[in-house]
Amino acid sequence: MRIQHQYSRAIWPLSILLVLLLAAGCATAPTFSAADTAKVDRLLDLVKERLDVAPEVARTKWNTKAPVEDLPRERQIIDGVAKGAGQYGLDPQVAGAFFQGQIEASKTVQNALHAEWAAKKQPPFEKVADLGKDIRPVLDRLTPAMMRALADALPVLQQSGGRALLEAQVKTVLAKAPGGEAAVREAVAPLLRVSREPGVFTKDP
């Protein structure tokens, strides 16, 4: 009986510790409402919509033999979103980094397609969109929508567990995005940097 009593006394503190740890885990477990998830999905939907334009950009540049990279145009986009970030309650650096990611993702798609077409000696396409008249207006329309969606989604991503939510929704919403995993990784990287793991807050340096 004495041995059993001593054993019970030894186990009791461990049992309390286990209960406390489980309670702490439940208390900090991230929970997101349907509205929270919808905000993240809306942003990712727009990321995909922008990526969907990239193959058409690639075809146009292939026909005109224009380079994939257009640094003056990229600078114009980044400067524009940084300047207008305040209208949406966004930090200019966060907005700029997000759109830089979208640009890099688009270039990933275009470069992959151009490499594929070069390998099979693809002739000029019979019909392509006009970069200035057809494509850029679509991208320009997406920009303010993405700014609003980014402003709505950031508070969700910066909650504990926001990164896990983002990663889960990326697998669903961007599963069939042009460019595959490589392009998606570029597009989502800025969001991962500002999202939060349980108990950890990370942001751009």
C-alpha positions in Angstrom: 0.0 0.0 0.0 2.9 2.4 0.9 4.5 1.7 -2.5 1.2 2.4 -4.3 0.7 5.6 -2.3 4.2 6.8 -3.2 3.6 6.0 -6.8 0.4 7.9 -6.9 2.1 10.9 -5.3 4.8 10.9 -8.0 2.3 10.6 -10.8 -0.1 13.3 -9.6 2.1 16.3 -10.5 2.7 14.9 -14.0 -1.1 14.5 -14.5 -1.7 18.1 -13.5 1.1 19.2 -15.9 -0.5 17.2 -18.7 -3.9 18.7 -18.1 -2.5 22.2 -18.0 -0.6 21.7 -21.3 -3.7 20.3 -23.0 -5.8 23.2 -21.7 -3.2 25.7 -23.0 -3.1 24.0 -26.3 -6.9 24.2 -26.6 -6.9 27.9 -25.5 -4.4 28.9 -28.2 -5.7 26.7 -31.0 -6.4 28.9 -34.0 -10.1 29.2 -35.0 -11.3 31.0 -38.1 -14.8 31.9 -39.1 -16.2 31.3 -42.5 -15.9 35.1 -43.1 -12.2 34.9 -42.2 -11.6 32.1 -44.7 -13.6 33.9 -47.3 -11.3 36.9 -47.1 -8.3 34.8 -47.7 -10.0 32.9 -50.5 -11.0 36.2 -52.2 -7.4 37.3 -52.2 -6.2 34.0 -53.6 -8.9 34.0 -56.2 -7.5 37.4 -57.5 -4.0 36.0 -57.4 -5.2 33.2 -59.7 -7.1 35.6 -61.9 -3.9 37.6 -62.4 -1.9 34.4 -63.1 -4.5 33.4 -65.6 -3.5 36.4 -67.7 0.2 35.4 -67.8 -0.1 32.8 -70.6 -1.7 35.5 -72.9 1.1 37.9 -72.0 3.6 35.2 -72.9 2.0 34.6 -76.3 1.9 38.3 -77.1 5.6 38.7 -76.2 6.5 35.6 -78.1 5.0 37.0 -81.3 6.6 40.4 -80.8 9.9 38.9 -79.5 9.7 41.2 -76.5 11.6 40.1 -73.4 9.6 38.7 -70.5 11.1 41.1 -68.1 10.0 44.7 -68.4 11.7 46.6 -65.5 10.3 50.1 -66.2 6.7 48.6 -66.2 7.5 46.7 -63.0 8.8 49.8 -61.3 5.7 51.7 -62.4 3.4 49.0 -60.8 5.4 48.8 -57.6 5.6 52.6 -57.2 1.9 52.9 -57.9 0.7 50.4 -55.4 3.2 51.8 -52.7 1.9 55.3 -53.3 -1.8 54.2 -53.1 -1.3 51.8 -50.2 -2.5 54.3 -47.6 -6.0 54.5 -49.2 -6.5 50.9 -48.2 -4.8 51.1 -44.8 -1.8 49.1 -46.1 1.8 49.6 -45.4 3.5 50.7 -48.6 6.3 48.1 -48.2 3.8 45.3 -47.6 1.8 46.3 -50.7 4.9 46.7 -52.8 6.3 43.3 -51.7 2.9 41.6 -52.5 2.8 43.0 -56.0 6.4 42.2 -56.6 5.5 38.6 -55.8 2.7 38.7 -58.3 5.1 40.1 -61.0 7.6 37.4 -60.3 4.9 34.7 -60.5 3.8 36.0 -63.9 7.4 36.0 -65.1 7.8 32.4 -63.9 4.8 31.4 -66.0 6.0 33.3 -69.1 9.6 32.1 -68.9 8.4 28.5 -68.6 6.2 28.9 -71.6 8.9 30.6 -73.7 11.3 27.8 -72.9 8.8 25.2 -73.9 8.0 27.0 -77.2 11.7 27.6 -78.0 12.4 23.9 -77.5 9.6 22.9 -80.0 10.3 25.8 -82.3 6.9 27.3 -81.9 6.0 29.7 -84.8 4.3 33.0 -84.1 0.7 32.4 -82.8 -2.0 33.2 -85.4 -3.8 35.6 -83.1 -2.8 37.2 -79.8 -4.1 40.0 -77.6 -2.6 43.5 -77.7 -0.5 44.1 -74.6 -1.4 47.7 -74.3 -5.1 47.7 -75.4 -6.2 44.3 -74.2 -4.0 42.9 -71.4 -2.8 45.9 -69.3 -6.4 47.2 -68.8 -7.2 43.8 -67.2 -4.2 43.9 -64.9 -4.9 47.6 -64.0 -8.5 46.6 -63.1 -7.2 43.8 -60.9 -4.8 46.0 -59.0 -7.3 47.9 -56.8 -9.3 44.8 -56.2 -6.2 43.0 -55.0 -5.3 46.0 -52.8 -8.8 45.8 -51.1 -8.6 42.1 -50.7 -5.1 42.3 -49.3 -6.2 44.8 -46.7 -9.1 42.6 -45.7 -7.1 39.4 -45.6 -4.0 40.7 -43.7 -5.7 40.9 -40.2 -6.8 37.3 -40.7 -3.3 36.1 -41.7 -1.7 37.9 -38.8 -3.8 36.0 -36.3 -2.2 33.0 -34.6 -2.5 30.2 -37.1 -2.9 32.5 -40.1 0.0 30.8 -41.9 -1.6 27.4 -41.6 -4.9 28.8 -42.9 -3.1 30.4 -45.9 -1.3 27.2 -46.7 -4.4 25.1 -46.6 -6.4 27.5 -48.8 -3.6 27.8 -51.3 -3.8 24.1 -51.9 -7.4 24.5 -52.8 -7.7 27.8 -54.6 -4.4 27.8 -56.5 -4.3 24.1 -57.3 -4.7 24.7 -61.0 -3.0 28.0 -61.4 -0.8 28.5 -64.4 2.8 27.9 -63.8 2.2 25.2 -61.2 4.0 25.1 -57.9 6.9 27.4 -58.9 4.6 30.3 -59.8 2.3 29.8 -56.8 5.4 29.9 -54.5 6.4 33.2 -55.9 2.9 34.7 -55.6 2.3 33.5 -52.1 5.8 34.1 -50.6 5.0 37.7 -49.5 1.9 36.6 -47.8 3.7 33.8 -45.9 6.2 36.4 -44.7 3.5 38.5 -43.0 1.4 35.6 -41.8 1.6 34.2 -38.3 2.2 30.8 -36.9 0.8 29.9 -33.5 2.8 31.9 -31.0 5.1 33.4 -33.7 4.8 36.7 -35.5 6.9 37.0 -38.7 7.1 40.0 -41.0 9.4 41.4 -43.7 12.7 42.5 -42.3 
